[in-house]
Amino acid sequence: MRMGLEGWGSGLVGVVIFSGSLPATRVAVQGFEPVFLTSARAVIAALVGALLLVLLRQKRPQRADLVPLALVAGGVVVGFPLLTAVALRSITSAHSIVFIGLLPLATALFAVLRGGERPKPLFWLFSGLGSLAVAGFALTQSGGGAIEGDLLMLAAVIVCGLGYAEGAKLSRHLGGWQVISWALILALPVMAVTGALSFPKALGDVTAPAWLGLAYVSLFSMLIGFIFWYRGLAIGGTAAVGQLQLIQPFLGLLLAGQLLGEAVSPAMAAATLVVVLCVAGARRFA
């Protein structure tokens, strides 16, 4: 029981941190091109992660860990940040949050396919209901978006779910923050080259909010959030703790309202209650 609560608590902290990712990315892409933003956040986080690994004398991953680490890097270091950054050039932050409600299903699916987890049938019922509640609420609260942006967000959710599931499996013997740090280091050579090739020509034109957005997604979204998130998934179970992502869209909408001035509907309270009940049901039958 203690380990379960600890896993859910750690996962919740990660979700709160991740909730600011899309609003922060939306702000950052107003000053940086998506490719540079994706590269810069990865390089900054990789340098911090490498420093932590050296100072704390962490063991190196085994050869068998390299492919899973590559999947983590492709999903959460490169894929999700790049796809969402490009999508947010054509759709609003609120509209993009629609698709985050699908992350628990994507994570649970890959946990079954890659992690060998076997949740009970009622888990899938509550998970599906929660995802439908999130998607239905967000669709009624946000404006329409370009089909290209929608497809990019859908692809981002798929690769992110794979990265979450692979990272959770690796965290059981490498540790949560160690997994994302090694994944960042694995992607560092490519990210450094693409960052140099896409470096902005006029940094003086970049606004302060864009710099703050870059700082947030680099340190919190790319590293600190994963320290808590992967730990929670490893302790409490990927499919079970992954359902906390259902709360993320509503936290993201609140932050979008504060940062971007987007309207927040009073119906959010009722919709949030439905989601919390679905998360509780999913946890009961995971």
N, C-alpha and C positions, 0 to 999 in steps of 0.2 A: 504493500500500500504506500509506504514511504517513498519507494523508488518511483512508483507510478505518479504520485503527486509532484515529486521532484522533476520528473520528466515533463509533465504538463506545465509546471511553472517555468522551467527553462524555455520550453517551446513558446510559451506565451510572450516572454520577453523578446524572443526573436521575432515573433509576429508583429509586435508593437514597433520594433525597429524597422522591419520591412515595410510597414504601412506607409512610411514616408518616402519610399523609393520612387514610386511613380510620380507623385507631386514634385519631388526634388528633381527627377529626370526631366519633367516637363519644363521646369524653370531653367535647368542647365542647357537644354537644347535650344533655348533662345539665344545663347551666346556661343555654343560649341556645336560643331558638326557631329552627328551620331557616331561616326567611326572614331574620331578623336576622343569623344567622351567615353566610349567603351574602352578604348586603349588606355587612356589616362587613368581611369578609375582602377583598372586592373593592375597597371604598373605601380601606382601609389600603394595599393593594398598589398601587392606582392612584396614590395620593399619592406613594409611594416611587418608582414607575416614572416619574411625571411629573418629579420632581426630578432623576432620573438623565438623562432626555432633555434637560432644560434645561441642566444642568451640563456634559454632554458634547456639547451642541450637535448633536443628531442631526437628520437631515433629516426632514421631514414625509412621510407616505405620500401617494402620488398618488391621484387620484380613483378610478382603476381598482382600488385596493387596499381601498376602503371596504367593498365587499360581502364579500370574503374576510375582512376584519377583523371584520365583523359576525358572520360564521359562527364565527370563533374565539371571539368574545365570547359568543355564544349557546351554544357548546358547552362551553368550559372555564372561562369566567368565571361564567356563570349556570347553565347546564343541569346539568353534572356535579356541581358543589358543592351545588346545591339538591336535586336528585333523590337524591343519596346521603345528604344530611343528613336528608331526610324518611324515606328507607328505613331509616336507622339508628335511628329511633325504634321500629321494630317488629322488626328483626332484629339479630343480633349482628355485631360487626366481622368475626369469622372467617367467618360465613356470607356476608357481603357480598363478601368477597374471592374467593369462587367466581367471580364474574362478571368480575373483573379479568383472569382468564385468557383471556377472549374479546376483550380490547382489541387484541391484535396483529392478529387477523383483521379487526376493524372498521377499524383504522388502515390495514391493507394494502388492504382493499376500497375505501376512500375514496381511497387513493393511486392506485389504478387508475382509479377513476371521475373523480376531480377533478384528479389530478396527472399522468396520462398514463404512469405507471410500468407496466412489463410484466415482472414476475418470471417465472422459468421454472416449468414445471408442478410440478417436485419441491419448489419453494419452498412451494407450497400444501399439499403432502403433509406436509412437516415442520411447517409452521405449524399445520395441523389436528391432527396428532398431539400437538404440544406443548400446544395449547389443551385437547384432550381429557384429557391427563395432568393438567393443572392443575385442570380442572373435576372430574375423577374423584377426585383426591386431596382437594381441598377439600370435596367433598360427603361423603366418608367421615369427614372430620375435624371437621366442624361440625354443629351441630344444625339442625333444621328452622327455616324462617322463614315468615312470613306471605306469602301469594301476592302481596299488594300490594307488600310490600317487594321481592320477587323481580322483579316487573314494573318497578318503579322503577329497580332496579339495571340491568336489561337496557336500559331507555331511556337511563340514564346512560352506559352503555358505548357505545351507538350515537352519541349526540351528542358524546361525548368523542373517539371515533375520527374523526369529521368535523372537529372542532376541531384535533386533532393534525395531520391531513393538510393542512388549509388553512394552518395555522401553519408547517408545514415548507416548503410551497411559497413562502410570503411571506418566510421567513427567508433565502432565497437572495439577495434583493436588499435587504431591510430589516434583516436581522440578527436573531438569535434573541431576545435580551432586548428588542429594540425592538418586535418583533411583539406579545409579550404585554403590553408597556407600553402600546402604542397601543390594543390591544383593551380593556385595562382602562380607559383614558381614555374610549374610545367608550361603554363601559357605565356610566361614573361617574355621569352625571346620574340615570339610572334607579335605580342602586344606592343613591345618596345619599338619594333620596326614599323608597324602600322601607325603607331602614335607619332613617330618621327616623320613619316610620309604625309600624315594628315595634320601636322602641327599648324595652328592658326597663324595667319600672316600678320594679323594686327591684334595682339593681346590687349592693347590699350582700349580697344572698342568693346571688350567683354565687360558686362556689368557686374556689380557686386553680387546680386542675387544668383547669377549664373555661376560665379566662383563658389558661393555657398552651396549651391546644388551639387557641384562637382565634389566638394569636400564631403558632403553627406553621403553621396553614393559611393565614394571611394573608401571611406573609413567605416561607416555604419552599415550601409547596404551590402558592401562587398566583403567585409571582414568581421566586424564586431557582431552583427546580427547572426552570422553563421556560427559563431562560437556558441551562442545560446541555442540556436535552432538545431544544429546537428547533435548537440548533446541531448536535447529533449527527444529527438527522434530515436536516438540510440537507446536511451533509457526507457522511454515509455512506449516504443513501437512506432514504426514509420506510418502505418495506416491509421493508427489511433490518434497520435499527436498531430498528424498531418491535417486532421479536421479543424484544428485551430485556425487554419488559413481561411476558414469561412468567415471569421470575424474581421479579417484584414481589409476587405473592401469598405466596410463601414468606418473603420479607423482611417483608411485612406481618404474617404470622402470628407471626413471631418477636417483632416489636414489640408485637403484641397480647398475646402471652404475658407480656411484661415490663410493659406499661402497664396491662393490664386483668386480668391473672391468668388468662388463658385457657390451657388445656392445649395443649402442643405435642407432637405424636406423634413417636416415634423414626423412624417411616416417612418423615419429611420428608427425610432424607438421601438415601434411595433415589429418592424422587419428584423431588427437586431435580436429581439426576444425569440422570434421563430428560429433564427440561426443558432442562438445559444442552446435552445432546446434540442435542435438537431445534432449539435456537437456533443451534448450530453448523451443523447441516444446512441450516437456513433461510438462514443467512448465505452458505453455500457456493453456493447456487443462486439467490440473489436477483438 
